[in-house]
């Protein structure tokens, strides 16, 4: 009786929390992590129990105590590309900065640009001190389509010409340390413009430790782009659409994950991008192979067909990521966890601390 009442009340609260303003919270600036912890696994870990509402304060390596034989970690193996490019307009010499978002084929990329006011179709650009040459071929709202001349060896040139794009709330330029620490240790598929940050805490040693305990890992891919980090602006969340991002879950991964479910194991998603990939692939009720664009937007009231537990960082106010966490944990519990994190001086955002929701 008591448990049933508690569950129904939580669902009712979830249904109420569907306005953008429900996902605002106050965060002191000094709690926004500007650099990663000294060690990858040196962060704190808040453990949130959905059934009881209990909140525990641990260290990240303690995650092994909450996972059990037969569980599987689902990791997003996307790799952050050096997507920030600085250059000049060929005609005027005016400075320009591009942020590559996703390839559209034929050497054309969707990009953000600044200053963008005077950037029109036909504008030619020299970028990365002459390593790359491009032309603006169109504009779609706030994004620009840019065609690069060097298609054959583009990746190699980009590695030399571009810079890792740290998020705007990190008030410094990327340095040599970020080239390593802003990538997950298992990242191996180029394409993201931001890291799937829940994975940054894991080390090869931690994966070895989990494997000896019978906890395996399965990789999926979602190339983090505008859909993940763009702020939600529409107060009515039912009218909100996310920018599409490319995602992939292979036939082999789908088969393994269905096997885990069938044998009573839990699917533990490492990060909200892994959740979105899993839930896109499981929209029909079971996990199927998937490859293509996803704009899946999970908010309170939505069902989860694949995900049983979630490792995630602390997210920005009014972000789609925070809404996904509230959908998974329950709105009231999410609010309490964030209030607790601020009071306990957890570190927030990309280089911050982690939470495990079980």
N, C-alpha and C positions, 0 to 999 in steps of 0.2 A: 504493500500500500504506500508506504512512505517513499520508496524508491520510484514507484510509478508516478506519484504526485510530483516528485522532484524533476523527473525526466520531462513530464508534460510542461511544467513551469519553465524549464530551460528552453524547450522548443518554442514556447509562446514568446519568451524574451527574444529569441533568435528572430522570430518573424517580425517583431517590432523594430529591430535595429536594421533598418534598410534605408536610412538617409545618410548622406555624406557626413553631416555634422555629428552623427553618432560615433564617428571614428576619429574625432579630434582628441588630442591630449597635450598637456604641457610637458615639455622636455627641456631641462636646463642645458644650455649650450655645452657646458663642460662634460656632459655625459655622452656626447657624440664622439666616438673613438676616431682619433686622427691617425693613429698608427696601429698596426696589429700587435697582439700580445708577443712577448719575447719569444715564446715557443708557440708553434701552431696549436698544440693541444693545451695551451696555458690559460685558456679562457674559463670563465665561470659557466656553469650549466644550471639553469633553472628547470626543475622537473615538475611538470603539471599533470596531475592525475584527473582525468575527466570524470571518472565514476564518483570519486569522493570529494573532488574540489581541493584536495591537498596540494600544497606547493612546497617543494624542497629546494634547498640551495646546495649545490655540489660543484665539483670541478669537472671539466669536460671528459677526462679519461674515465670518470665514474660511469659514463654512459653504458659501459659493458655490464654493469649490475642490473640494468633495466631491460636488457635484451636477452632472449633465451634461444636455445638450440632450435633450429628450424625457422627462425626469423630470417628475413632478407632485407638488406639495405638497398634502396634504389637510388643511384647516384646520377646526376646530370654531368656527363663527361665533356660538355662544351668547353672550348678554350677561348679565353679573351684575346682578341686580336688587337694590335696597336692601332686602334681606330681613329685616333686624333691626328689630324694632318694640318700643318701650318704652311701657308704659301702666299702667293700674290696673284692678282689679276694681271695677265700678260699685257693688256692694253694700257692700264693706268698705273700699275705698280701698287695698287691698294691692297692692304693686307686682308687675308681671309683665313678662317679656320673651318675645317670640315670635321664632322663626326660621322663616320660610316655606320649605317644601321644594318643594312642587309643587301646582298647582291640580287639584282633583278635579271641577270643574264646578259651575255654579250658585252661584258666590260662595264655595264651600267650598275650603279649603286644608288640605293636610297640613302640620303644623307640629311643631317641637320647642318646649317651653315650660319656663321656669324662674321661680320654683319651681313644679314641676308636681304636688307632692304633694296639694295641696288644690284642684286645678283639676278640676272635675267637669262633666258635661253640664248645660247650663243656665246656667253662669257667664257673665255678660255683662261685656264688656271695652270700655274706651275707650283708644284707642292713638294715638300720634303727636300728643299734645296736642290731642285731639279731632277730628283729621282722619279717623279711621277708627273704626267701631263694629262690634263682633263678638260672637258667642256661641259658646261651646264646645258642639259637638253630639255629640262622641263621643271615644273613646280607643282606640287600637290599640297595645298594648304601650307603647313609649316615645314614640310620636307621638300628637298630638291632631288631631282634625278641627275646624276653626274656620270658621264661616260669617260673611262680611263683609256688611254692609248695603249699602255703596256699590259696587254691581257695575258700574254704567254708566261711572263715571269712576274706577274703582279704580286703574288704572296711574298716572294723573296724581296722585292723592292719595298713592299709595305713594311716588312720586318725592319728594314733599315730606315725608312722614311717616317714611320708613324710613332706615336707615343701611346702608352697604356692610358685609357681614359678613366681616371679616378672619378667617383661621384662628386657632384658639386658641393656636398656638405663636408668634404675633406678639403681643408683650406691650405693646400700646398700642391706643388707640382709632383708628379710621379717621379720616383727616384729608382736607382738600380734594385733596391730591395723589393720594391713593388712588383717588378718584373717576375719575381718568384712568388712572393707572398699573396699577390692578387690573382693567383691561379690555384686551382685545386691540384693536389698531387696526382690525381688520376685524369686530369684534363688532357684530351688528345684529339678533339675534333674542332678545328678552327671555325669561329663564326660569331662568338658573343661580343657585345660591346660593354658588358658588365659581368662580373663574376657571379655564379650561383653561390652566394656567400656562406650558406650553412655548411658547405663542403670544405671551407677553408680551414676548419678546426681539425680535420682528420689527417693522420700521419700514416705512412706505410706500416709502422710498428703497431699502431692501433688496429689497422685492418688485419694484420697477422694475428694479433691477440683475439680478435673477434672470430677469425676463421678457425682457430683452435677450439673455440667454444661452440662451433657448429653454426655460426652466423655468417652467411655468404653475402656477396654484393652482386647486383645486376646493374648494368649501365644503360641509361636512356640518354637522349640528346634533346635539349631545347636551347636554341641559340638566343640568349637573353638580348632583347632589343627594347624598343620603345614601350611595348605592351607591359613589360615588367616594371619599368621605373618611372613611366610617365604618371604624374599625379592625376587622380580622378577629379573631375571638375563639375560633373552634373550632380546636383543635390538629390535627384531621383535616380537611385542606383539601377532601377529596372530599365532605365533608358540609356545606361552606360554601355559602351562597346570598347573593348580593348584593341589596341593595335596588334595585328596578327604577327606571330612568331613561328619560325620553322621548328617542328618537333618530329622526333622519330623514336619508335619503339619496335624493335625487330621481332621477327617470328620466333626466334629462339628465346628472347627475353619474355615474350608473352607466354610461351609454353612453360617456362620455368616459374613465372609468377603465378600462373594458374595452378601449377603443382604445389607451390607453397600454400596457397589458399586451401587447396583440397586436403592437404595434410595437417591443417590447423595452425600453420605458422602465420606470422604477421608480416605485412608489407610495411616497412619503415621508410618513409620518403625522406631523403636528405634534401631539404629545401622546397620552397613553394613551386619552383620550376619543375621539379620532379613530380610533385603532386599534380600540376596542370597537365603534364605529359601523360601520367598514369590515368587521370580521370578523363582526359580526352579519348584515350584508347579504350576506356571502359564505359563510355556513354551508353552502350547497349546493355550494360549489366554485367558483362564478363570482359576480361582483359583480352583485347585483340591486337594484332600488329597495326601500327599506324605510321604513316609518313605524310607530312604535309603541314599546312599552316594551321595554327590553333589560335583562337581568340577567346578561349574559355575563361569566363569570369565567374569565380566562385564567391558567393556571399551568403550571409546567414539565411538559412532556410533551404539551401541547396544540399543535395545528397552526395555522399562519397561512396563510390562503388568498389574502389580498389585499395585506398589508403587506410591503414590501421593505426599508424603512429607517425609522428612528424618531428624531424629535427629542423629547427629554423632559428634565424637571428631575430632581433627586435627591429621592427619596421617603422617607417615614417608615418606620421599622422595622415589620415585621409588617403592612404595608399591602397591599391587593390590587394597588396600582399597582406596588410593588416586585416582586410575584410575576409580573405581566405582563412587566416588563422582564427578569426572569430567564428567563421562557419564551422571550422573543424573542432575547436575547443568549446564552443558556446560563448555567446556574447558577454554574459556577466563574468564568466571565469577569465576571459581574455582581458576585460577591463581591470579585474582585480590583479591579474598577473602583471600588467603594465604598471599599475599604481605601485605594486610591490617592488618592481624592478627599479623604478625611479627612487623610491624610498631607500632601497638597499644599494643604491649607487652602481647598478649594473652599467656596463658600457654598451652603447646602442649603435645600430646600423652595420654597415659592411664589415668593418674591422672590430666589431664589438663582440659581446658575449652571446651565448646560445641558449635556446630552450629546447627541451624534449617534451612533447605532448603525447601521453600514452593513454 
